[in-house]
Structure formats: C-alpha cells, structure tokens
Amino acid sequence: STAAGKPAATVAGRPCSQGPVKGQSTVRSAAPLQRTPVLKQPVQQRRHVLGVSLKRGGYVAQLRLIPYLQVVTYCTASKEAAAELYQVLLRARDLAEKAGAAEDAESATQEVLMSALKEACAEYGMMLPSMSLSFCAVVDAHAVIGCTVAG
C-alpha cells in the first residue's frame, strides 16, 4: 500500500516498484492508449415504394405478375431506372390480364406470360433478357403463420 492509503499497482503479483517481470518491456507508455470509436454505417432499411424496393446493392422492381407468381428485376443503382423497369412489369401484367391469365392462374401458361413480358419490353425499347428477371412462387399464409411464404 502507498502513503496515500491506496494499494500499490502490481503486475503479475509483483509491485511495479520492483521493476519488470522477466520478459516484460521496460519501456513505459507516457499515456494510456486511447481507443478510437468505431463508427458503424447506418443500416439501410428496406423500403417498398410503388413496386421499387431498396436492397443492399441498389434498387429492384418487383410485382405480382399473376396470383401466386412474383417477378423481380435485376438490381440497379438508380431508383429511376428501377421505376422504369417497374412500368414494364406493370404493362406486362396488363397484357397478361387481357389474355385472361389473372382470372385463372391455371390458364396462365408460360407462353402467355412470356409473350406479355416480351411485348411490354418491346413497347419500352428493351429486350426481355436485359431485365434479368427472377420468378418466385408466393402464397399468402397470414392466417396460418402471419406472413407470406415465398419459394
């Protein structure tokens, strides 16, 4: 204990006044190390705005093309580009509805849907492969588990 009544500082059970322990450096730091606070990047929340969603890599357009079938475009850095892709998807859904695909999901054959998508792309001066579409089956299961199931 020191004269002020406080216990003496120890390292490995030995008082500091006895010098360094074998293998310990004799160099003393002038000031304690200051830790620089790590600033975390804010977490981006997913936002759904008129079928345009913010994802980690940018924006995607997504739409329920027919009952139980959702279509999603490629990810783009521009919200405006994703909004244009969304307009193409809306037009494709309208064309599919005119062909009768919306009323009866069983009658929505692959040919009808692909034809609607190709025609909508042509109206907007795009080629269907350039949209890099992915499709997902969705089922409303809110009554059972409280959410929509996709897969």
N, C-alpha and C positions, 0 to 999 in steps of 0.2 A: 504494500500500500504506500501511497505517496504522502507527502507532508500535508496536502490539502484534504486528505481523508479518502481520496479516490483510489481504487485499486490500480496497480501498475499494469501497463499494457504488456501482454505476453504474446509470444509466437511459439507455437509447438510446446506450450507449457513452460517456457523459459521467459523470464523478464527481458524486455527489449534492451535494458541497460547492460546485459551480459554479452551483447554482440550477436552476430548472425549465427544461426544453426548451420552445421555442415551442409554445403550445397546451396545455401541461401545467399542471395546477392547482397553485397554491402552497400550498393547504391540505393539511396533513399529518394523517393519521389518528393518533389517540392510541394505538390498539391495533389489532392485526391483526384482520381480520374473522373471527368465529367461525362456522363452519358448524353449523347445527342438524341433527342426524342425522335422516334421514327414516325414519320407522318404517313398514315395509310391513305391510299387512294380511296375516294368515296365509292361506295358500291353503287353501280348503276341499277336502278330499278327497271324492271320490265314494264313497258307501257304499251297498251293497246290503243291505237288511235286510228279509227276507220280502217281496220284491217292491216295497218302498218305497225309492226312491233319492233321495239328496240331490243336488240340482243347484244351480247358481248362484242361481237365483231362488226356490228353495224345494224342496218335495218332490213327486215324481210317483210314481204307482203304475204298474207295468208287469208284463206277464205274457205268456207264450207261450200264446195262446188255443188254437191248434191247431198241429200241426207246421208249421214254416216261416212262421208268422204271429204277430208280436208286436204287442201293443196297449199304448199308453201314454196315461195320462190327462193332464188339464191340470195345471199346476204350482200347488201350494197352499202357503201359508206354514206350515201346520200339519202336523206329522207324523201326528197323529191323524186328520185329515181324509183324508190320503193313504192311511192304513191302512184306513179305511172304504171308499174307492174300490177298494182292492185286494181287499177282501172281495167287493165287487160283481163284480169281474173273475173272482175265483175261482168265484163262483156261476155266472156266465155260462159259464165253461169246463166246469163240471159239467153244465150244461144242454146244452151243445153235444155233450159226450161221450155223454149219454143219447140224443141224436139220431143218434149214430153218426159224428159229424164227426171225432173223434180217431183212430179206427182207419184211416180212409181220407180223406186230405186232399182228394182229388178230389171226394168226396161232400159236403164242407163247403161248401155253396153259400152265397152271400151271404144268401139268405133265412133259412137255418138259423142262421147266425151272428148276424144282426141280430135275429132272433126271440129267441135266447138272451140277447143283451145287453139287449133291451127288457124281457124277463121278469125278469131279475136286477135291473135298475134299479127296476122296479115293486115287487119284493119289499122293496127298501130305501127305498122312497118317493122315488125320483129319476126324472128324465126323462133319456132317453139323450142328447139334445143338451147337457144341462148338464155332462156329463162331458168334453166336447171331446176325444173320442178321436182318436188318430192311429194309423195302422197301418203296419207295416213288415215286409217280407219278410226272413227271416233264413235263412242257410244255414251249417251247420257245416262249416268248411273247415280245421279244425285239422291234419288230415293233410297238407294241401297248403301252407298259409301260416301255420299256427299260431294262427289266431283264427277268430271267427265273422264272416261277411260279412253286412252289413245294407244294405238299399237300397230 
